[in-house]
Amino acid sequence: MYFMNTKSLFIVIILTCPGIFSHSQDLFVRDTVDIQSGSLSLKGLLWHPGSTGKFPAVVYCHGSYESDDTRYDAVEQVLTLGPLFAKKGYIFLGVFRRGTGLSKGQGENVADLMKVALREKGQDARNKMQLQQLETDQMQDMVAGLSFLKKREDVDSNQIIVSGHSFGGSLALLLAEHEKNLKAAVVFGAAGKSWNISPVLRDRLFKAVNNINIPVMLIYAQNDYSVSPGYAIDSVMTRLGKPHLLKIYPAFGKNQSEGHNLMFLSPETCESDVFKFLSVISN
């Protein structure tokens, strides 16, 4: 199949109450799980549809967030996405990579490392640090999360999807290149903030796209920091005849930051398109 262009009380309740929630007629379960990545003990949040059998699954790569970031929170964003997939019959695993979210204290935070590199040595050093982390420590953490999913008896290992946002969107594409048995990739705002300032990231993502052989869905808001990565990756995949779908939604919110975070601030905007894409590729 080939696809073309065409905080709150609620959060506190979710984090502190037992992990059974209802959404209309759907029942699903949330658990906090331990994921071993080398010597690190990471945490993840896992949603389960709540019935028996084998299910398709999603492993999710969150973005990069500095330790003192007060604007956006990796845990809150995972809490937004998990139930959306569980109510559609997916097991959803949000892996908190080293130094971030529920895994603070386990290894070094990637955004902090990039911030230090930028301050001490400049933009090129920051870009090199970003790419080095994408290919090593951050990749290792996501491979560990994927391995955790594959070992579960309730996961259909032939129906695992990788998803990610921003830095995590780039990471999801590299994971799709690295792991040949994934079913599809769905990425939100991938490289939106870094595309125009990091030639090394652009080159690396082009290389990844050349090696990816699963369907890829690319999602942006028109007022993201940049939609150029979406158009560029779409162009390459079209030329190579690779299955994909690019969706660019109208500008959302008041600024680029809100556009970049469309999926968390207005999940209803693209929810139906995401699951339509996944229903097509699953057949």
Legacy VTK file of the C-alpha trace (Angstrom):
# vtk DataFile Version 3.0
C-alpha trace
ASCII
DATASET POLYDATA
POINTS 283 float
0.000 0.000 0.000
1.397 3.416 -0.960
0.428 6.606 0.826
0.869 10.121 -0.512
0.329 13.732 0.565
-3.024 14.726 -0.217
-2.100 20.930 34.646
-4.176 19.862 36.495
-6.230 17.845 38.850
-6.814 15.305 36.137
-3.102 14.536 35.929
-2.800 14.168 39.710
-5.705 11.737 39.766
-4.203 9.618 36.988
-0.837 9.426 38.678
-2.148 8.557 42.127
-5.183 6.365 41.586
-5.215 2.642 40.744
-4.546 1.934 37.083
-8.039 1.132 35.819
-9.864 3.769 33.796
-12.972 3.852 31.629
-13.403 5.751 28.377
-16.997 5.520 27.144
-17.522 1.756 26.894
-13.794 0.964 26.831
-11.878 -0.361 29.825
-8.113 -0.239 29.995
-5.347 -0.661 32.523
-2.270 1.444 33.257
0.848 0.110 34.945
4.246 1.534 35.840
6.921 -0.864 34.590
10.676 -1.295 35.019
12.886 -1.452 31.936
16.534 -2.441 32.178
18.824 -0.513 29.805
22.393 -1.589 30.416
23.132 -0.696 34.045
20.178 1.715 34.223
16.750 0.907 35.606
14.311 3.000 33.604
10.594 3.481 34.138
7.776 3.263 31.650
4.030 3.744 31.643
2.140 0.920 29.974
-1.513 0.888 28.958
-3.343 -2.357 28.219
-6.750 -2.654 26.524
-7.970 -4.607 29.551
-9.064 -7.838 27.874
-7.304 -11.108 27.115
-5.431 -12.159 23.997
-2.583 -10.772 21.906
-2.632 -7.123 20.918
-0.780 -4.776 18.582
1.555 -2.523 20.502
3.135 0.926 20.373
6.532 1.864 21.777
6.675 5.641 22.211
9.734 7.933 22.158
9.127 11.182 24.035
10.902 14.400 23.109
13.897 15.993 24.839
13.168 18.004 27.970
15.721 19.783 30.135
15.680 18.862 33.809
14.316 22.283 34.775
11.760 22.561 31.938
8.530 23.984 33.382
6.647 24.375 30.070
6.180 20.807 28.933
6.433 17.542 30.784
7.237 14.117 29.322
5.011 12.331 31.842
2.018 14.535 31.115
2.402 14.050 27.375
2.658 10.263 27.674
-0.467 10.370 29.842
-2.262 12.088 26.959
-1.319 9.513 24.324
-1.525 6.238 26.244
-5.318 6.116 26.685
-5.900 7.111 23.047
-4.153 3.968 21.843
-5.480 1.680 24.586
-9.094 2.478 23.754
-8.330 1.450 20.154
-7.040 -1.938 21.264
-3.297 -1.253 21.465
-0.831 -1.925 24.230
1.034 1.373 24.613
4.446 1.737 26.264
5.881 5.160 26.958
9.562 4.665 27.815
11.114 7.368 29.978
14.674 7.484 28.738
17.616 8.157 30.992
17.431 11.301 33.106
13.897 12.214 32.028
10.428 12.014 33.556
9.986 8.952 35.764
13.607 7.973 34.993
15.207 11.059 36.544
18.313 10.045 38.438
19.070 7.259 35.976
21.818 8.532 33.682
22.262 11.925 32.050
19.407 13.903 30.511
19.957 14.359 26.768
18.568 17.913 26.656
20.889 18.940 29.479
23.853 17.465 27.602
22.939 19.410 24.450
22.460 22.609 26.457
25.925 22.308 28.004
27.523 21.544 24.631
25.867 24.612 23.089
26.926 26.902 25.935
30.501 25.687 26.130
31.385 24.913 22.500
28.678 26.307 20.214
26.031 25.107 17.797
28.128 22.528 15.963
29.016 20.841 19.242
25.384 20.794 20.275
24.416 19.222 16.944
27.104 16.567 17.256
25.989 15.785 20.799
22.387 15.426 19.634
23.297 12.977 16.880
25.694 11.022 19.067
22.972 10.590 21.678
20.363 9.597 19.087
22.640 6.831 17.835
23.887 5.550 21.204
22.354 6.073 24.657
18.913 7.179 23.512
18.752 4.355 20.970
19.830 1.848 23.614
16.978 2.943 25.891
14.383 2.534 23.141
15.762 -0.859 22.063
15.416 -1.885 25.710
11.795 -0.722 25.711
11.099 -2.589 22.498
12.688 -5.744 23.910
10.477 -5.396 26.994
7.388 -5.314 24.780
8.449 -8.269 22.664
8.833 -10.453 25.763
5.228 -9.902 26.825
2.917 -12.797 26.014
0.035 -10.391 25.313
1.939 -8.510 22.574
1.670 -9.505 18.926
5.342 -9.121 18.005
4.418 -8.805 14.327
2.293 -5.725 15.024
4.587 -3.327 16.902
4.538 0.337 15.923
7.105 2.943 16.883
5.945 6.484 17.560
7.695 9.622 18.719
7.565 13.396 19.060
10.179 16.041 18.181
13.615 14.652 19.203
11.729 11.437 19.856
10.315 11.581 16.340
13.846 11.576 14.945
14.692 8.758 17.329
11.639 6.801 16.167
12.834 7.034 12.561
16.286 5.785 13.539
14.674 2.954 15.504
12.591 2.060 12.443
15.834 1.842 10.485
17.530 -0.223 13.192
14.694 -2.693 13.865
13.553 -4.430 10.686
10.468 -6.174 12.101
8.408 -3.164 13.137
5.007 -2.681 11.512
4.935 1.103 11.031
6.172 4.446 12.370
4.002 7.413 13.381
5.953 10.567 14.207
4.862 13.997 15.388
6.927 17.118 14.654
10.053 15.057 13.960
13.144 17.313 13.871
10.893 20.375 13.816
13.209 22.411 16.033
16.557 21.103 14.786
16.144 20.643 11.036
17.196 24.159 10.031
20.177 24.315 12.390
21.660 20.829 12.136
22.997 19.608 8.780
24.290 16.438 10.450
20.794 15.539 11.669
19.306 16.185 8.227
21.879 13.919 6.578
21.334 11.196 9.170
17.551 11.224 8.773
17.864 11.041 4.986
20.092 7.987 5.441
17.525 6.442 7.786
14.685 7.034 5.352
16.647 5.283 2.615
16.863 2.200 4.834
13.313 2.199 6.238
10.954 -0.250 4.587
7.835 0.135 6.746
4.999 2.651 6.299
5.713 6.011 7.930
3.213 8.690 8.937
4.635 12.213 9.384
2.513 14.762 11.282
3.070 18.515 11.651
1.111 21.668 12.299
1.703 24.421 9.753
3.131 26.675 12.483
5.611 24.120 13.854
9.148 25.450 14.182
9.680 24.014 10.717
7.645 21.811 8.401
10.655 21.409 6.101
11.566 17.989 7.529
8.087 16.717 6.655
8.264 17.928 3.051
11.870 16.776 2.632
11.307 13.270 4.004
8.064 12.998 2.016
9.955 13.923 -1.153
12.639 11.295 -0.564
10.135 8.568 0.267
8.042 9.444 -2.777
11.091 9.233 -5.027
12.048 5.880 -3.537
8.506 4.528 -3.758
8.292 3.921 -0.016
4.880 3.758 1.730
4.199 6.899 3.713
1.730 9.643 4.534
2.470 13.311 5.260
-0.206 15.253 7.151
0.294 18.960 7.751
-2.552 20.492 9.728
-3.495 24.179 9.840
-1.642 26.385 12.299
-2.597 25.594 15.872
-2.404 27.721 18.979
-0.706 31.039 19.512
2.901 30.246 18.635
5.382 27.738 17.223
5.687 25.922 20.526
1.967 25.182 20.622
2.003 24.127 16.985
4.897 21.793 17.717
2.893 20.216 20.533
-0.348 19.853 18.578
-0.798 16.163 19.385
-0.841 16.804 23.131
-2.753 20.086 23.183
-5.377 18.989 20.632
-5.177 15.209 20.138
-8.621 15.172 18.530
-7.189 17.090 15.571
-5.217 14.120 14.256
-6.507 11.137 16.213
-8.861 9.889 13.502
-6.195 10.249 10.783
-3.635 8.320 12.831
-5.944 5.379 13.410
-7.164 5.402 9.837
-3.533 5.111 8.727
-2.903 2.286 11.191
-6.057 0.421 10.156
-4.954 0.519 6.507
-1.428 -0.751 7.166
-2.662 -3.523 9.467
-4.703 -5.114 6.667
LINES 2 285
6 0 1 2 3 4 5
277 6 7 8 9 10 11 12 13 14 15 16 17 18 19 20 21 22 23 24 25 26 27 28 29 30 31 32 33 34 35 36 37 38 39 40 41 42 43 44 45 46 47 48 49 50 51 52 53 54 55 56 57 58 59 60 61 62 63 64 65 66 67 68 69 70 71 72 73 74 75 76 77 78 79 80 81 82 83 84 85 86 87 88 89 90 91 92 93 94 95 96 97 98 99 100 101 102 103 104 105 106 107 108 109 110 111 112 113 114 115 116 117 118 119 120 121 122 123 124 125 126 127 128 129 130 131 132 133 134 135 136 137 138 139 140 141 142 143 144 145 146 147 148 149 150 151 152 153 154 155 156 157 158 159 160 161 162 163 164 165 166 167 168 169 170 171 172 173 174 175 176 177 178 179 180 181 182 183 184 185 186 187 188 189 190 191 192 193 194 195 196 197 198 199 200 201 202 203 204 205 206 207 208 209 210 211 212 213 214 215 216 217 218 219 220 221 222 223 224 225 226 227 228 229 230 231 232 233 234 235 236 237 238 239 240 241 242 243 244 245 246 247 248 249 250 251 252 253 254 255 256 257 258 259 260 261 262 263 264 265 266 267 268 269 270 271 272 273 274 275 276 277 278 279 280 281 282
